[in-house]
Amino acid sequence: MKIGRNWMVCAAVAAFLLGGCVGQEDAADNGTNNAADQQDEQIEEQEDSGSSEGNSTESADVADEADKEESGEKQEPASAVPAEPAEPLYELNEVTWSFEPIGNADPKAALLTIDDAPDKHALEMAKTLKELDAPAIFFVNGHFIDTDEEKAVLKEIHEMGFPIGNHTMSHPNLKQIPQEAQREEILGVNEIVAQVTGEKPKFFRAPFGVNTDFTRQLAAEEGMLLMNWTYGYDWEPEYQNGEALADIMVNTEFLNNGANLLMHDREWTAAALPKIVQGLRDKGYTLIDPATIKMPETAQ
């Protein structure tokens, strides 16, 4: 009987201990599962939170834009893409000094140029051309742009849309001076014009049409198109009045396709200018815009 009771007691104790072990394993498993579940919940909460923050930021940006529109606050414009330069329409013939059309450009065309500017009449001439919507190149001498007043005139001509050409500092015969003096005559004008207008001349014309190998090379290095002319008359005494000059400039035998007309800053030329422009147009000539002239490969 004692042995039976003892066996029953031992069995009860064993069952109790076994039950405790199973409970601990279940608790451990539950704890692990709970921790994993909590971590998953935290990740989901963070993702939800991040999504909410992103949505909040977008909403805030939209709200800010709406507020700016309602308040009339100016928006920053997108960066403008610079326009591509126009394709050249005319190319200088360096034998005849006339202009030849490129592609489908009108062959019946002429270029207006005015030398020895800005003396006494260049500004008046520029205003006349502007009113007539007639393009031209003003070739300047350095001794006409060495005072503040003269520089202001130069700037005004440029701001009206007329390109400024280089006609040397003091109008010498370039073959009669040494190379270093030739350099100073040309670069001196480029420097002044750049200071006044913000850009260097793109065209060069030697006084009397007299060039040297050195000046040709220097003009090319400076990216300038060197040009002379096909005809001009305003330095001849018989044409030093407006009527006679206008008549010969329009009716000369030298007026042909691509003509490169030479005029000067003179009182009689200023008087003749409206009739010259109208006479050319009446004969069907297009006036060449200098911006459409093909420049040397060295030009920037």
Backbone as numpy.savetxt, mean C-alpha at the origin, in Angstrom:
# Nx Ny Nz CAx CAy CAz Cx Cy Cz
-22.40 -86.41 77.72 -23.24 -85.20 77.72 -22.37 -83.95 77.72
-21.33 -83.96 78.49 -20.44 -82.80 78.56 -19.79 -82.58 77.21
-19.41 -83.74 76.59 -18.73 -83.60 75.28 -19.69 -82.98 74.28
-20.95 -83.38 74.31 -21.94 -82.81 73.37 -22.14 -81.34 73.56
-22.23 -80.92 74.80 -22.41 -79.48 75.05 -21.21 -78.68 74.56
-20.02 -79.22 74.86 -18.81 -78.50 74.44 -18.77 -78.33 72.91
-19.17 -79.40 72.22 -19.15 -79.32 70.74 -20.13 -78.27 70.25
-21.27 -78.14 70.86 -22.25 -77.15 70.47 -21.74 -75.74 70.70
-21.04 -75.57 71.82 -20.49 -74.23 72.15 -19.46 -73.84 71.13
-18.59 -74.80 70.77 -17.52 -74.52 69.80 -18.12 -74.17 68.44
-19.18 -74.90 68.05 -19.80 -74.62 66.77 -20.42 -73.23 66.74
-21.02 -72.84 67.84 -21.64 -71.51 67.90 -20.60 -70.42 67.78
-19.46 -70.61 68.48 -18.38 -69.59 68.43 -17.84 -69.48 67.02
-17.64 -70.65 66.36 -17.09 -70.65 65.01 -18.04 -69.93 64.05
-19.31 -70.20 64.21 -20.29 -69.53 63.34 -20.28 -68.03 63.52
-20.15 -67.60 64.77 -20.12 -66.16 65.06 -18.91 -65.50 64.40
-17.72 -66.19 64.57 -16.49 -65.63 63.99 -16.58 -65.59 62.47
-17.10 -66.64 61.85 -17.20 -66.70 60.41 -18.13 -65.60 59.89
-19.20 -65.40 60.59 -20.12 -64.33 60.20 -19.47 -62.98 60.27
-18.61 -62.74 61.28 -17.93 -61.46 61.41 -16.99 -61.23 60.27
-16.27 -62.28 59.82 -15.33 -62.13 58.70 -16.06 -61.77 57.41
-17.18 -62.49 57.18 -17.95 -62.19 55.97 -18.47 -60.77 55.99
-18.87 -60.28 57.13 -19.37 -58.90 57.25 -18.30 -57.88 56.95
-17.06 -58.14 57.40 -15.95 -57.22 57.15 -15.63 -57.15 55.65
-15.67 -58.37 54.96 -15.38 -58.38 53.53 -16.46 -57.60 52.77
-17.72 -57.78 53.17 -18.80 -57.05 52.53 -18.64 -55.55 52.74
-18.27 -55.21 53.98 -18.08 -53.79 54.29 -16.95 -53.21 53.47
-15.83 -54.00 53.35 -14.68 -53.53 52.57 -15.08 -53.34 51.11
-15.83 -54.41 50.58 -16.27 -54.30 49.20 -17.18 -53.09 49.01
-18.08 -52.89 49.95 -18.98 -51.74 49.85 -18.22 -50.43 49.92
-17.19 -50.39 50.78 -16.39 -49.16 50.91 -15.66 -48.85 49.62
-15.08 -49.91 49.00 -14.36 -49.71 47.74 -15.30 -49.23 46.65
-16.45 -49.92 46.58 -17.42 -49.53 45.56 -17.92 -48.11 45.78
-18.12 -47.75 47.04 -18.60 -46.40 47.34 -17.58 -45.35 46.95
-16.28 -45.64 47.22 -15.22 -44.69 46.88 -15.14 -44.50 45.37
-15.23 -45.66 44.63 -15.19 -45.56 43.17 -16.38 -44.78 42.65
-17.55 -45.08 43.23 -18.75 -44.36 42.81 -18.61 -42.87 43.09
-18.00 -42.51 44.21 -17.84 -41.11 44.57 -16.89 -40.41 43.61
-15.79 -41.15 43.24 -14.82 -40.56 42.32 -15.47 -40.31 40.96
-16.29 -41.32 40.52 -17.00 -41.13 39.26 -17.94 -39.93 39.32
-18.60 -39.82 40.46 -19.53 -38.70 40.62 -18.79 -37.37 40.58
-17.59 -37.34 41.23 -16.81 -36.10 41.23 -16.36 -35.72 39.83
-15.92 -36.77 39.03 -15.49 -36.50 37.66 -16.64 -35.96 36.85
-17.83 -36.62 37.02 -19.01 -36.15 36.29 -19.37 -34.73 36.68
-19.24 -34.43 37.99 -19.56 -33.08 38.46 -18.60 -32.06 37.87
-17.27 -32.46 37.81 -16.29 -31.55 37.25 -16.57 -31.29 35.77
-16.92 -32.42 35.05 -17.22 -32.25 33.63 -18.44 -31.37 33.45
-19.47 -31.65 34.28 -20.67 -30.81 34.20 -20.35 -29.38 34.53
-19.46 -29.18 35.53 -19.10 -27.83 35.96 -18.34 -27.12 34.85
-17.37 -27.89 34.22 -16.61 -27.28 33.12 -17.50 -26.90 31.98
-18.44 -27.79 31.64 -19.37 -27.47 30.56 -20.19 -26.26 30.90
-20.61 -26.18 32.14 -21.43 -25.04 32.57 -20.63 -23.76 32.50
-19.30 -23.85 32.93 -18.46 -22.65 32.89 -18.26 -22.19 31.46
-18.03 -23.18 30.52 -17.87 -22.82 29.12 -19.12 -22.15 28.59
-20.25 -22.72 28.89 -21.50 -22.13 28.46 -21.70 -20.76 29.06
-21.26 -20.63 30.32 -21.41 -19.33 30.98 -20.53 -18.30 30.30
-19.27 -18.72 29.93 -18.35 -17.78 29.28 -18.91 -17.34 27.93
-19.42 -18.35 27.16 -19.99 -18.00 25.87 -21.18 -17.07 26.04
-22.00 -17.37 27.02 -23.16 -16.53 27.27 -22.74 -15.12 27.65
-21.66 -15.07 28.46 -21.17 -13.75 28.89 -20.65 -12.97 27.69
-19.91 -13.68 26.76 -19.39 -13.01 25.58 -20.53 -12.47 24.72
-21.55 -13.31 24.53 -22.70 -12.87 23.74 -23.37 -11.67 24.39
-23.48 -11.75 25.74 -24.10 -10.63 26.46 -23.29 -9.36 26.30
-21.92 -9.51 26.38 -21.06 -8.34 26.22 -21.23 -7.72 24.85
-21.27 -8.59 23.80 -21.45 -8.07 22.44 -22.78 -7.34 22.33
-23.82 -7.94 22.93 -25.14 -7.31 22.87 -25.12 -5.97 23.58
-24.43 -5.94 24.76 -24.34 -4.68 25.50 -23.63 -3.62 24.67
-22.53 -4.04 23.95 -21.79 -3.07 23.14 -22.65 -2.52 22.02
-23.43 -3.44 21.40 -24.30 -3.00 20.32 -25.35 -2.04 20.83
-25.93 -2.38 22.00 -26.98 -1.51 22.54 -26.42 -0.17 22.96
-25.19 -0.18 23.51 -24.61 1.07 23.98 -24.00 1.89 22.87
-23.88 1.26 21.66 -23.30 1.99 20.54 -21.79 1.99 20.57
-21.20 1.15 21.43 -19.74 1.12 21.52 -19.16 0.61 20.23
-18.13 1.27 19.71 -17.55 0.95 18.42 -16.76 -0.35 18.49
-17.03 -1.23 17.53 -16.31 -2.50 17.47 -15.01 -2.31 16.71
-13.99 -3.09 17.05 -12.74 -3.04 16.34 -12.91 -3.73 14.99
-12.61 -3.06 13.87 -12.79 -3.69 12.57 -11.75 -4.76 12.33
-12.08 -5.71 11.48 -11.11 -6.74 11.10 -10.01 -6.09 10.28
-8.80 -6.66 10.35 -7.67 -6.12 9.61 -7.97 -6.16 8.12
-7.79 -5.00 7.46 -8.06 -4.93 6.03 -6.90 -5.54 5.26
-7.22 -6.28 4.23 -6.19 -6.85 3.37 -5.83 -5.81 2.32
-4.51 -5.44 2.22 -4.15 -4.41 1.25 -4.50 -4.83 -0.17
-4.99 -3.86 -0.93 -5.38 -4.15 -2.31 -4.15 -4.40 -3.16
-4.28 -5.33 -4.07 -3.19 -5.62 -4.98 -3.01 -4.46 -5.95
-1.74 -4.10 -6.27 -1.54 -3.02 -7.23 -2.11 -3.39 -8.59
-2.57 -2.36 -9.31 -3.17 -2.60 -10.62 -2.11 -3.09 -11.59
-2.53 -3.92 -12.52 -1.62 -4.40 -13.54 -1.21 -3.22 -14.43
0.07 -3.15 -14.85 0.50 -2.06 -15.72 -0.19 -2.12 -17.07
-0.48 -0.95 -17.62 -1.15 -0.86 -18.91 -0.25 -0.33 -20.02
0.84 0.35 -19.62 1.72 0.96 -20.62 3.18 0.73 -20.24
3.99 0.56 -21.29 5.42 0.33 -21.10 6.21 1.33 -21.93
7.26 1.89 -21.33 8.07 2.91 -22.00 8.97 2.27 -23.05
8.94 2.84 -24.25 9.88 2.46 -25.30 11.12 3.34 -25.13
12.23 2.75 -24.76 13.42 3.53 -24.43 14.19 4.00 -25.64
13.68 3.72 -26.82 14.29 4.24 -28.05 13.55 5.49 -28.51
12.22 5.43 -28.52 11.41 6.57 -28.98 10.90 7.43 -27.82
10.99 6.92 -26.59 10.48 7.57 -25.37 8.96 7.71 -25.38
8.30 6.93 -26.21 6.84 6.89 -26.21 6.37 5.68 -25.41
5.06 5.57 -25.23 4.50 4.48 -24.43 3.71 3.51 -25.30
3.96 2.25 -25.08 3.29 1.20 -25.83 2.29 0.50 -24.93
1.11 0.19 -25.47 0.07 -0.45 -24.64 0.44 -1.89 -24.29
0.00 -2.32 -23.13 0.16 -3.70 -22.69 -1.21 -4.35 -22.73
-1.29 -5.50 -23.39 -2.57 -6.19 -23.46 -3.61 -5.40 -24.22
-4.75 -5.18 -23.58 -5.86 -4.51 -24.24 -5.94 -3.02 -23.94
-4.87 -2.45 -23.43 -4.87 -1.00 -23.13 -5.05 -0.21 -24.42
-5.68 0.95 -24.29 -5.94 1.81 -25.43 -4.61 2.32 -26.01
-4.31 2.00 -27.26 -3.04 2.46 -27.84 -3.02 3.96 -28.11
-4.20 4.56 -28.32 -4.27 5.99 -28.59 -4.27 6.73 -27.26
-3.06 6.94 -26.74 -2.91 7.51 -25.40 -1.70 8.43 -25.38
-1.68 9.34 -24.42 -0.57 10.28 -24.28 -0.32 10.57 -22.81
0.93 10.85 -22.48 1.31 11.18 -21.11 1.64 12.67 -21.00
1.10 13.32 -19.97 1.42 14.72 -19.68 2.51 14.78 -18.62
3.55 15.59 -18.87 4.61 15.78 -17.87 4.94 17.27 -17.78
5.28 17.69 -16.58 5.60 19.11 -16.34 6.93 19.18 -15.60
7.91 19.83 -16.21 9.25 19.94 -15.64 9.46 21.28 -14.93
10.59 21.36 -14.21 11.03 22.58 -13.51 10.01 23.03 -12.46
9.38 22.09 -11.81 8.40 22.41 -10.78 9.06 22.28 -9.39
8.42 22.83 -8.37 7.32 23.78 -8.43 7.85 25.21 -8.36
7.90 25.86 -9.51 8.36 27.25 -9.55 7.17 28.16 -9.22
6.70 28.92 -10.14 5.66 29.90 -9.82 4.25 29.46 -10.21
4.15 28.46 -11.08 2.83 28.15 -11.63 2.42 26.68 -11.46
3.27 25.86 -10.87 3.00 24.42 -10.76 1.73 24.14 -9.96
1.52 24.86 -8.87 0.35 24.61 -8.06 -0.93 24.96 -8.83
-0.90 26.08 -9.53 -2.05 26.46 -10.37 -2.30 25.39 -11.43
-1.24 24.89 -12.04 -1.37 23.88 -13.07 -1.93 22.57 -12.49
-1.47 22.22 -11.31 -1.98 21.01 -10.65 -3.47 21.13 -10.36
-3.90 22.31 -9.91 -5.32 22.51 -9.63 -6.14 22.43 -10.91
-5.61 22.98 -11.99 -6.30 22.91 -13.28 -6.45 21.45 -13.73
-5.37 20.70 -13.65 -5.41 19.30 -14.05 -6.36 18.50 -13.16
-6.37 18.81 -11.89 -7.26 18.12 -10.96 -8.72 18.37 -11.34
-9.05 19.61 -11.65 -10.42 19.95 -12.05 -10.81 19.24 -13.34
-9.83 19.04 -14.23 -10.09 18.39 -15.51 -9.97 16.87 -15.41
-9.64 16.37 -14.24 -9.43 14.95 -14.04 -8.39 14.42 -15.03
-7.29 15.18 -15.14 -6.23 14.85 -16.09 -4.95 14.50 -15.32
-4.48 13.26 -15.41 -3.26 12.85 -14.69 -1.99 13.42 -15.34
-0.94 13.53 -14.54 0.33 14.06 -15.05 1.43 13.75 -14.03
2.68 13.86 -14.48 3.83 13.76 -13.60 4.46 15.14 -13.46
4.78 15.54 -12.23 5.49 16.79 -11.98 6.95 16.47 -11.65
7.85 16.83 -12.55 9.29 16.63 -12.32 9.85 17.86 -11.62
10.43 17.65 -10.43 10.83 18.78 -9.59 12.34 18.95 -9.55
12.74 20.21 -9.35 14.14 20.56 -9.11 14.34 20.88 -7.64
15.47 20.47 -7.10 15.74 20.69 -5.69 15.76 22.14 -5.28
16.22 23.02 -6.20 16.30 24.44 -5.81 14.94 25.11 -5.76
13.88 24.37 -6.14 12.52 24.89 -6.01 11.79 24.32 -4.79
12.48 23.49 -4.02 11.83 22.89 -2.83 12.76 22.96 -1.62
13.47 24.08 -1.50 14.41 24.20 -0.38 13.92 25.15 0.72
12.70 25.67 0.61 12.13 26.48 1.69 10.85 25.79 2.18
10.42 26.17 3.37 9.19 25.58 3.92 7.98 25.87 3.04
7.92 27.07 2.49 6.80 27.44 1.63 6.80 26.58 0.37
7.96 26.39 -0.23 8.05 25.57 -1.44 7.74 24.10 -1.15
8.19 23.64 0.00 7.89 22.25 0.39 6.39 22.06 0.61
5.74 23.09 1.13 4.29 23.00 1.32 3.56 22.90 -0.02
4.06 23.63 -1.03 3.49 23.54 -2.37 3.68 22.14 -2.93
4.90 21.62 -2.77 5.19 20.26 -3.24 4.25 19.24 -2.60
4.07 19.36 -1.31 3.20 18.44 -0.59 1.76 18.54 -1.09
1.30 19.76 -1.35 -0.07 19.95 -1.82 -0.27 19.31 -3.19
0.71 19.47 -4.07 0.62 18.86 -5.40 0.56 17.34 -5.27
1.40 16.81 -4.42 1.43 15.35 -4.21 0.11 14.86 -3.63
-0.43 15.59 -2.68 -1.68 15.18 -2.04 -2.88 15.27 -2.97
-2.74 16.00 -4.06 -3.80 16.03 -5.07 -3.76 14.79 -5.95
-2.73 13.96 -5.75 -2.66 12.69 -6.48 -1.66 12.65 -7.61
-0.83 13.68 -7.73 0.14 13.72 -8.82 1.49 13.16 -8.36
2.04 12.19 -9.09 3.35 11.66 -8.72 4.44 12.70 -8.96
5.46 12.65 -8.11 6.57 13.59 -8.19 7.78 12.90 -8.80
8.29 13.47 -9.88 9.47 12.93 -10.54 10.72 13.72 -10.16
11.87 13.12 -10.40 13.17 13.71 -10.07 13.75 14.38 -11.31
14.07 15.69 -11.18 14.64 16.45 -12.31 15.96 17.10 -11.89
16.62 16.52 -10.89 17.91 16.95 -10.31 17.76 18.19 -9.42
18.80 18.43 -8.65 18.78 19.54 -7.70 18.86 20.90 -8.39
19.83 21.06 -9.31 20.09 22.41 -9.86 20.01 22.48 -11.38
19.50 21.44 -12.04 19.29 21.42 -13.48 20.59 21.57 -14.27
21.62 20.80 -13.96 22.87 20.90 -14.73 22.85 19.96 -15.93
23.79 20.15 -16.84 24.05 19.15 -17.86 24.89 18.07 -17.19
24.31 16.88 -17.01 24.96 15.85 -16.22 26.26 15.35 -16.82
26.44 15.51 -18.12 27.69 15.09 -18.75 28.85 16.02 -18.43
28.51 17.19 -17.91 29.54 18.19 -17.66 29.99 18.25 -16.20
29.49 17.34 -15.36 29.89 17.32 -13.96 30.36 15.92 -13.59
31.25 15.80 -12.56 31.78 14.48 -12.18 30.71 13.56 -11.60
31.04 12.28 -11.51 30.06 11.30 -11.05 29.53 11.59 -9.65
30.38 12.00 -8.74 29.92 12.26 -7.38 28.92 13.41 -7.36
29.14 14.42 -8.21 28.19 15.53 -8.31 26.88 15.05 -8.93
26.97 14.16 -9.92 25.76 13.58 -10.50 24.95 12.86 -9.42
25.65 12.10 -8.57 24.99 11.38 -7.49 24.25 12.35 -6.56
24.93 13.42 -6.18 24.32 14.39 -5.27 23.12 15.08 -5.91
23.20 15.35 -7.20 22.09 16.00 -7.91 20.83 15.14 -7.87
21.01 13.84 -7.98 19.85 12.93 -8.04 19.37 12.52 -6.65
20.31 12.08 -5.82 19.91 11.59 -4.50 19.40 12.72 -3.61
19.91 13.94 -3.83 19.45 15.07 -3.04 17.96 15.32 -3.22
17.49 15.22 -4.46 16.05 15.40 -4.74 15.25 14.26 -4.11
15.74 13.04 -4.28 15.02 11.90 -3.69 14.83 12.06 -2.19
15.87 12.54 -1.54 15.81 12.70 -0.08 14.78 13.74 0.33
14.80 14.90 -0.33 13.85 15.96 0.01 12.42 15.54 -0.27
12.20 14.96 -1.45 10.84 14.54 -1.81 10.32 13.49 -0.84
11.18 12.56 -0.43 10.76 11.53 0.52 10.41 12.15 1.87
11.18 13.14 2.29 10.90 13.80 3.57 9.56 14.54 3.53
9.26 15.16 2.40 8.05 15.99 2.29 6.81 15.16 2.02
6.91 14.19 1.12 5.73 13.45 0.67 5.60 12.07 1.29
6.70 11.54 1.84 6.65 10.20 2.41 7.03 9.11 1.44
7.35 9.46 0.21 7.80 8.46 -0.75 8.79 9.06 -1.74
9.72 8.21 -2.20 10.72 8.67 -3.15 10.12 8.76 -4.55
10.72 9.60 -5.40 10.26 9.66 -6.79 10.41 8.31 -7.50
9.46 8.02 -8.38 9.50 6.78 -9.16 9.97 7.04 -10.60
10.08 8.33 -10.95 10.46 8.67 -12.32 11.64 9.64 -12.28
12.53 9.52 -13.28 13.69 10.41 -13.38 13.79 10.95 -14.79
14.00 12.26 -14.88 14.25 12.91 -16.18 15.45 13.83 -16.03
16.44 13.59 -16.86 17.65 14.40 -16.82 17.41 15.75 -17.49
18.01 16.80 -16.98 17.92 18.11 -17.65 18.44 18.02 -19.09
17.73 18.66 -20.00 18.09 18.67 -21.42 18.03 17.27 -22.05
17.53 16.30 -21.29 17.49 14.93 -21.80 18.85 14.30 -21.92
19.84 14.83 -21.23 21.22 14.36 -21.33 21.52 13.42 -20.17
21.66 12.14 -20.48 21.97 11.13 -19.47 23.40 10.62 -19.63
23.89 10.00 -18.60 25.20 9.35 -18.63 25.02 7.90 -18.21
26.03 7.10 -18.47 25.96 5.70 -18.03 25.79 5.63 -16.52
26.45 6.55 -15.82 26.37 6.54 -14.36 24.96 6.89 -13.88
24.34 7.91 -14.48 22.99 8.30 -14.03 21.96 7.24 -14.40
22.18 6.56 -15.53 21.28 5.46 -15.88 21.35 4.36 -14.81
22.57 4.04 -14.42 22.76 3.00 -13.41 22.19 3.44 -12.07
22.42 4.69 -11.69 21.93 5.19 -10.41 20.41 5.22 -10.37
19.79 5.65 -11.46 18.33 5.67 -11.51 17.78 4.25 -11.35
18.44 3.29 -12.00 18.00 1.89 -11.88 18.15 1.40 -10.44
19.27 1.74 -9.80 19.49 1.33 -8.41 18.44 1.93 -7.48
17.98 3.12 -7.82 16.97 3.79 -7.00 15.55 3.35 -7.35
15.44 2.44 -8.34 14.12 1.95 -8.73 13.30 2.94 -9.51
13.96 3.93 -10.16 13.24 4.94 -10.93 13.23 4.60 -12.41
12.13 4.93 -13.06 12.03 4.78 -14.50 12.59 6.05 -15.14
13.65 5.90 -15.92 14.28 7.03 -16.60 13.55 7.30 -17.91
13.16 8.55 -18.13 12.45 8.89 -19.38 12.84 10.26 -19.88
12.83 10.40 -21.20 12.92 11.71 -21.84 11.53 12.10 -22.32
11.35 12.49 -23.57 10.04 12.91 -24.05 9.99 12.75 -25.57
8.80 12.88 -26.13 8.69 12.79 -27.58 8.61 14.19 -28.22
7.96 15.13 -27.55 7.97 16.50 -28.07 7.55 17.50 -27.01
7.90 18.75 -27.26 7.53 19.88 -26.42 7.92 21.17 -27.12
7.29 22.29 -26.73 7.52 23.55 -27.47 7.60 24.78 -26.57
7.28 24.67 -25.30 7.04 25.90 -24.53 8.29 26.69 -24.19
9.48 26.23 -24.58 10.70 27.00 -24.39 11.06 27.82 -25.65
10.36 27.56 -26.73 10.63 28.28 -27.98 9.85 29.60 -27.99
10.52 30.70 -28.31 9.88 32.03 -28.22 8.55 32.15 -28.94
8.40 31.52 -30.10 7.16 31.69 -30.87 5.96 31.01 -30.22
6.24 30.16 -29.25 5.14 29.45 -28.58 4.99 29.87 -27.11
5.54 31.00 -26.77 5.45 31.45 -25.39 4.23 32.34 -25.17
3.09 31.88 -25.68 1.79 32.45 -25.36 0.79 31.30 -25.40
-0.28 31.44 -24.63 -1.19 30.33 -24.41 -1.82 29.78 -25.67
-2.28 30.67 -26.57 -2.99 30.23 -27.77 -2.06 29.46 -28.71
-0.90 30.01 -28.97 0.04 29.37 -29.90 0.52 28.03 -29.34
0.76 27.98 -28.05 1.26 26.74 -27.44 0.19 25.66 -27.47
-1.04 26.01 -27.12 -2.12 25.02 -27.13 -2.31 24.46 -28.52
-2.22 25.32 -29.53 -2.43 24.89 -30.91 -1.34 23.91 -31.36
-0.09 24.22 -31.10 0.99 23.35 -31.57 1.05 22.04 -30.78
0.73 22.06 -29.50 0.78 20.84 -28.70 -0.27 19.82 -29.14
-1.37 20.31 -29.67 -2.46 19.41 -30.08 -2.38 19.06 -31.56
-1.82 19.95 -32.36 -1.84 19.75 -33.81 -0.48 19.43 -34.42
0.53 19.24 -33.63 1.85 18.90 -34.15 1.85 17.54 -34.84
2.74 17.39 -35.80 2.88 16.11 -36.49 3.45 15.03 -35.57
4.00 15.44 -34.42 4.61 14.47 -33.49 3.61 13.85 -32.51
2.38 14.32 -32.57 1.36 13.73 -31.70 0.94 12.39 -32.31
1.38 11.32 -31.69 1.07 9.97 -32.13 0.73 9.12 -30.92
0.33 7.89 -31.18 0.01 6.98 -30.09 1.20 6.84 -29.13
0.91 7.00 -27.84 1.95 6.86 -26.82 2.81 8.09 -26.63
2.39 9.23 -27.16 3.19 10.46 -27.07 3.48 10.84 -25.62
4.70 11.33 -25.42 5.19 11.71 -24.09 5.42 13.22 -24.13
4.41 13.99 -23.67 4.42 15.44 -23.85 5.23 16.14 -22.75
6.15 17.00 -23.18 6.97 17.78 -22.26 6.44 19.21 -22.16
6.15 19.63 -20.92 5.78 21.02 -20.64 6.57 21.49 -19.42
6.51 22.78 -19.15 7.26 23.35 -18.04 6.36 24.23 -17.17
6.88 24.51 -15.99 6.20 25.42 -15.06 6.41 26.85 -15.57
5.52 27.26 -16.48 5.61 28.57 -17.10 4.23 29.21 -17.17
4.18 30.52 -17.19 2.91 31.24 -17.22 2.10 30.88 -18.45
2.73 30.88 -19.64 2.00 30.59 -20.88 1.56 29.12 -20.97
2.33 28.24 -20.34 1.94 26.84 -20.33 0.73 26.63 -19.42
0.73 27.31 -18.30 -0.42 27.24 -17.40 -1.67 27.74 -18.10
-1.52 28.80 -18.90 -2.67 29.35 -19.63 -3.14 28.40 -20.72
-2.23 27.66 -21.33 -2.58 26.77 -22.44 -3.11 25.42 -21.97
-2.87 25.07 -20.73 -3.14 23.71 -20.25 -4.58 23.24 -20.46
-5.61 24.03 -20.14 -6.98 23.53 -20.37 -7.26 23.18 -21.82
-6.78 23.99 -22.74 -7.01 23.73 -24.17 -6.19 22.53 -24.65
-5.02 22.33 -24.07 -4.22 21.16 -24.44 -4.94 19.88 -24.05
-5.42 19.84 -22.80 -6.13 18.65 -22.31 -7.38 18.40 -23.14
-8.17 19.45 -23.37 -9.40 19.28 -24.13 -9.11 18.91 -25.58
-8.07 19.51 -26.16 -7.72 19.21 -27.54 -7.30 17.76 -27.72
-6.53 17.23 -26.80 -6.13 15.83 -26.87 -7.34 14.92 -26.77
-8.23 15.24 -25.86 -9.43 14.41 -25.69 -10.36 14.50 -26.90
-10.44 15.68 -27.49 -11.27 15.83 -28.69 -10.74 14.97 -29.84
-9.45 14.73 -29.84 -8.85 13.88 -30.87 -8.88 12.40 -30.51
-9.51 12.10 -29.38 -9.68 10.71 -29.00 -8.55 10.11 -28.18
-7.68 10.96 -27.62 -6.56 10.44 -26.84 -6.94 10.22 -25.38
-6.54 9.08 -24.87 -6.64 8.80 -23.44 -5.40 9.38 -22.77
-5.57 10.00 -21.62 -4.41 10.51 -20.87 -3.91 9.41 -19.94
-2.66 9.06 -20.07 -2.09 7.94 -19.33 -1.96 8.28 -17.85
-2.48 7.42 -17.02 -2.30 7.54 -15.57 -0.91 6.99 -15.24
-0.03 7.80 -14.65 1.31 7.31 -14.33 1.32 6.05 -13.47
0.26 5.83 -12.70 0.19 4.64 -11.86 0.09 3.37 -12.68
-0.27 3.49 -13.96 -0.42 2.32 -14.82 0.80 2.08 -15.71
1.87 2.82 -15.46 3.10 2.64 -16.24 3.94 1.53 -15.63
4.43 0.64 -16.45 5.26 -0.47 -15.97 6.59 0.09 -15.45
6.94 -0.31 -14.23 8.15 0.17 -13.59 9.29 -0.84 -13.76
10.52 -0.39 -13.54 11.66 -1.32 -13.64 11.55 -2.43 -12.60
12.20 -3.55 -12.88 12.17 -4.69 -11.96 12.78 -4.33 -10.61
13.68 -3.32 -10.60 14.33 -2.93 -9.35 13.44 -2.08 -8.47
12.33 -1.56 -9.02 11.44 -0.70 -8.23 10.78 -1.51 -7.14
10.60 -0.90 -5.95 9.99 -1.57 -4.81 8.56 -1.08 -4.63
